[in-house]
C-alpha cells in the first residue's frame, strides 16, 4: 500500500512517516526540496517536488497513492500571515480533496485540531459532537482548521472516504525550534511563570499510530476522533517538562493583565524579527481558560491506548538534553 503524506517533513510528519515505514507501507512525500528531506535516501520513500497549493504536483502524487494522510498546515499568530495561513489550511485542503476525488483515493485521513471543535466560556467538556459556536476564544488558526474540515466533509458528500483526527497540543521529541519543542526550549532557558489555563495534550507517536489505524480499521465514513491523552493545567505541564530536563519549574502564576502584556510584546518582537511569535494576545486569551477534552471515543471504538503524558514528556525532555549537549560540544 502506498500512502501520500502531506507535511511529511514537519514535526508530526516525521512521526507519521516513521510509523508507516515501520508497518511496511510505501510512503510518498510532497516536499519543496526532495533532496534535503530526512527520508530522501529511504528505499520505501518517494519524494516529489511541490506543495498543496501546486495542483499539478498534487495530481501527480495522488495518482500513485492508495491512501492520503493530510498533515500539512500553517500555524501563525502574526497578523501579516493570516491570509497565507488561510490559503494553505483551507484552499490547500480543498485542492487535496478535489484531486483525491478525481484520483480514486481509497481514504483521506485529515489531521485537524481540537481548535476546530471550538471553544466557549464555561464549557465543561468538549467532545466530537460539540457544536461550533463563534467565540472570542476561537483563534484565526481555529477558524482556518474548521473551514478545512468543512472541505473534507464536502469531499465525503461527493463520494470520498474520509476520517478526521483532532489532536490536542502534540508533544514529543524533535526540533527545539518547531511546534511544542519551543515550550521545552523556553522552559530549559528558565521560565518563571505559568497561567491558570487547562488544555488537552497528546504524544506525537500516538497521533501517528491513530492515523495508521484510520487506514487499517473499518470505521464509518466521516468519523471524527479527538486525540487527547489528558487535559493538563499549564502549571502541571510546565512542571513535568522542567523535571524532565532537571530544571526548576515555574513558580508564579502570571496575572491575566501581565499575560496580555507579554502576548503584545511577543507580537511586536515577531514584527521586528519577521518570526512567528511563540504567543500572542489571541493565544493568551485562549490559554487563560480551562478546556477539558474527552479523547475516549478512539479507545472505545479501536481499542486504542494512549501513552501516558508523563512518559511522553520524560522521553522528549531526555532527547532535548542530548541534543543540547551535542550543540555545546
C-alpha positions, 0 to 999 in steps of 0.5 A: 500500500502506498500512502501520500503524506502531506507535511511529511517533513514537519514535526508530526510528519516525521512521526507519521512517516516513521510509523508507516515505514515501520508497518511496511507501507510505501510512503510518498512525500510532497516536499519543496526540496526532495533532496534535503528531506530526512527520508530522501535516501529511504528505499520505501520513500518517494519524494516529489517536488511541490506543495498543496497549493501546486495542483499539478504536483498534487495530481501527480502524487495522488495518482500513485497513492492508495491512501492520503494522510493530510498533515500539512498546515500553517500555524501563525499568530502574526497578523501579516500571515493570516491570509497565507495561513488561510490559503494553505489550511483551507484552499490547500485542503480543498485542492487535496480533496478535489484531486483525491476525488478525481484520483480514486483515493481509497481514504483521506485521513485529515489531521485537524485540531481540537481548535476546530471543535471550538471553544466557549466560556464555561464549557465543561467538556468538549467532545466530537459532537460539540457544536461550533459556536463563534467565540472570542476564544476561537483563534484565526488558526481555529477558524482556518482548521474548521473551514478545512474540515468543512472541505473534507466533509464536502469531499465525503458528500461527493463520494470520498472516504474520509476520517478526521483526527483532532489532536490536542497540543502534540508533544514529543521529541524533535526540533527545539525550534518547531511546534511544542519543542519551543515550550521545552526550549523556553522552559530549559532557558528558565521560565518563571511563570505559568497561567491558570489555563487547562488544555488537552495534550497528546504524544506525537507517536500516538497521533501517528499510530491513530492515523495508521489505524484510520487506514487499517480499521473499518470505521464509518465514513466521516468519523471524527476522533479527538486525540487527547491523552489528558487535559493538563493545567499549564502549571502541571505541564510546565512542571513535568517538562522542567523535571524532565530536563532537571530544571526548576519549574515555574513558580508564579502564576502570571496575572491575566493583565501581565499575560496580555502584556507579554502576548503584545510584546511577543507580537511586536518582537515577531514584527521586528524579527519577521518570526512567528511569535511563540504567543500572542494576545489571541493565544493568551486569551485562549490559554487563560481558560480551562478546556477539558477534552474527552479523547475516549471515543478512539479507545472505545471504538479501536481499542486504542491506548494512549501513552501516558503524558508523563512518559511522553514528556520524560522521553522528549525532555531526555532527547532535548538534553542530548541534543543540547549537549551535542550543540555545546560540544 
